Amino acid sequence: MADDRIELAKNIADSTNYLNKEIIYLKNTAITEYDISSAGFTVIKFKKLLPESEIAELEKLSKMERNIRIGKKILLYPNISKEILETLAKARKAFVVVNGIHPEDILSIKKDAFFLIKKIPTVLTIKDFQFRQKDTYTSYCYLNRKEFYYSAKTDELVIKGISDKVRETQNDYLLKDIKKFMSLSEKVTSEQMFSILKTYRQKYLERKLNKETYRDLDTGMFKINDYLLENIADDVLLSVDTSQNYINYLVPLFNMLV
């Protein structure tokens, strides 16, 4: 039975991107990200996908410069990308086997990284591949096809599936509020959380929060009728459509937290 579960986890690890969508909320739970150090370059060296002289040159570059150079090589030689993806899949599957990882241990996979629930791998070196513990999180929410990872240790919120533009416009507003609620939910009772969210809900619906809070979380823009606007005057705030954020993010989040 245990071997069957490992085999199922191997099948999951074959995916370049995977998310367990049956899990929509975790609280006060150890979620740990393990990724492969310099994954693409490690594959290039391991598989000798470039001449030794070019590999030696890449070795001398900073990580950012190296990634840019490798990206250009991939554009010239698409087979390099194929080799990298196939080799990383083998490394992920080997990681699953040697550490006895089961399907329920895997929250998500992002190319060269695992997000594991409560599981602590003991074998981090597999051939030339060095898995490392990168980040740890304590709460998780799945909202509107986006992943929200909160760390109580660093008080940071990492979101997968949101654009840089939205992050910039909402980092100090709605995203900050979501982070605060995920943090509070780890510390207070359900009754206290309900009271906090009830007050916030009323302020949100009555447009009493900073107007920037009402930017659409999918576009980073204000929506009025069928128009998306970069900026609005304060006196038209009541006309802004807040239903997208409210229905797709706040209502499901509130339901999770209480």
N, C-alpha and C positions, 0 to 999 in steps of 0.2 A: 504493500500500500504506500509506504514512504517513497519507494522508488518510482511509483506511478506519479506521485505528486511532484517529484523532482523532474520527471519527464515532461509533465505539464508546464512546469516553470521554464524548462528549456525551450519549449515551443513559444512561450511568451517572450523569452529573451531573444528569440530569433527576429523579433520585430524591432525595427530601427526606432520607432516611436510607439509607445504603448501607455494606456492609462486605464486603471481599473475604475470604470465609471459607476460601478455598484457602490463604491465608497464615495459619499458626498460630504461627509463631515467626520473629523477626528479632533478630539480635544484632550489636552494633557497626555499626549501620546508621542513616544520617541519616533520621529521620522528622520532618517539619516540619508544623506546623499553621498554616494560613492561614485567617483568618476575615474577614468583612465588618464593618468598624467600624460600630457602632450600626445593625445590619442592618434591624430592623423600622422604626425611626424614619426611616432613609434612604429606605425604600420609601414610607412615608407622605408624606414631602416630595416625592419624585420623582414619585409618582403623584397628588399632591394629594388624598389620601384624606380629609383633614379640612379644615375652613375655615382660611384663613391665620391668623386670630386665634388659633385653638387650637394650630396648629403653632408659632406664635411663643411661646405660653405653654409648650409642651413644651420648646422650645429652651432656656428659662431654668432648667429643672429639672435636678437631678443625674441621673445615669444610672439609679440605682435608682428614684428617684421617677418618672422618665419611663417606665420599664418598667412600673411599677405602674399608672400612668395609662393607658398604651397597652393593658395587659391588660384594664382595665375597659372601654375603648372597644370592644375586640374582642368582649367579652361582649354589649355592646349592639348592635354592628353586625358580625355574623359575616362579612359580605362583605369586611371589612378583612383578616381572617386569610387568606381565599382569595386576595385580591390580593397579599398579602405573600408567600405561598408560591409563587404563579405567577411573580412578579417575581424572587424569589430564584433560582428554577430557571433563568430566562433569564440572570441574572447569572453563575451557576455555569457554564452552557454557554458563555457568551462568554469566561469566564476560561480554560476548557479550550482553546478555539479559538485565542485570541491567544497562549497560552503553549505550544501544541503538546503538550498533555498526552495521554499514552496510557493505556490501561486499567491496564497494569502499574505506572504511577506512582501510582495511587490506592489507598491502603489503606482509607480510609473517608471518608464524608461525613456531617456532622451539621448539617443544615439550612443554616446560613450558613458552614460551615467545611469545608475539605479537610484530610485528613491525607495528605501526599504522601511517597513513598519516593524518596529521593535527588534528586528533581526540584527545581530552583530556578527558579520563575517569574520572568520579567523584567518583565512588565507587571502592575502591581498596581492600577492605576486604570482602571476601565471605566465610562464615563459618570459618574454620581454615586456610584458604588460604589467604596469604597476597601478593597481587600484588604490585610491586614497580616500579617506574620509574628508569630504569637502565642507558640507554644511549640515547643521542639525536644526530641526524644527519641532515645535510642540503642538501645533494645531494646523488643520487643513480644511479648506472648504472648496467645493466644486460648484461654481456659479456661472451660469450662462456660457458653458463650454470653456471656462477659464479656471485655472488652478491657483488658489491662494494659499501660500505656505507662510505661517507665522512662527517666528522664533522668539520665545520668551527670554532667552539668554541675551540676544542682541537687540531685542525690540524692533525687529525688521520684518517687513512684509514683502515676500517675493511672489510675483505674479507671472504665470506662464500663459501666454496668449493675448497679452495686451500690448498695444503699440507704444513706442517711445513718446509719441506726441501726447497720447492720453495720459501716460504716466507723468509727464511734465506738467500738464494742465491740472491734474487731479491729485497729485502727490500730497499737497497740503490741504486737501479738501475731502472729497468723498472717500478716496483711498485711505487717507489718514483716519477718517471715521471708522472705516471697516477694520483697519488695524487695531484701533482702540477697542472696538467691540470684541474682536477675537482675543485680545489680551485680557479684557475684563472677564470674559466668559471662563477663563482658566482660574479666576480668583474668587468670583462672587457666586452667590446662590442663584438658582433659577428665578426665584421671586425678585431678587434684586436686579437681575438682568432684564426681567420683564418690565420692571418699572423704568429702567434706564432707556430701553428701546421704545417704550410707549411714549416717553417724553420727546425722544428724538423724532419718532414718526410724526408726531403732531407738528413739531417745528418744521420738519421737512415738507409736509403736505401744505402747510400754511405759508411756505416760502419765507421762513424767518431765518434761514441759514445764509451764510455768505453766498452770493449769487454764483460764484464759481463752482459751488457744490452741485449745481444743476446742469452742468455740462454732461452730455451723453457719454457714458463710459465706453461705448463702442466706437465713437467717432471723435471724441474730444471737442465736439461742437455743441452749440445751443440749438435746439430744434424748436421752431415755431411753425405750426402748420406743416407744410411739406418742405420747408426751407431749413438748411443748416447754416448757422451763422457763427463766424469766428468770435465776434464780440457783440454785446448788447448793452443798451442803456438800462439803468436801474429801473426806470418806470415801465419797462415791458417784461419784467421778470414774471409777472402773473400770467403772461401769455406763453411762457416756455413749457413745452411738453415734458413732463417729468415721469411719464408712465414707463418708459423703457427702463430707466434705472430702478424705479420703484418695484415694478413687476418682476424684472429679470434678476435683480441683485438684492435689493433690500428685503423684500418679502421673504424669499427663500432663506436669506441669511438669518433674519429674525426667527424664522421657524426652526432653524438648526440650533440657534444659540439658547433657546428657551425650552 
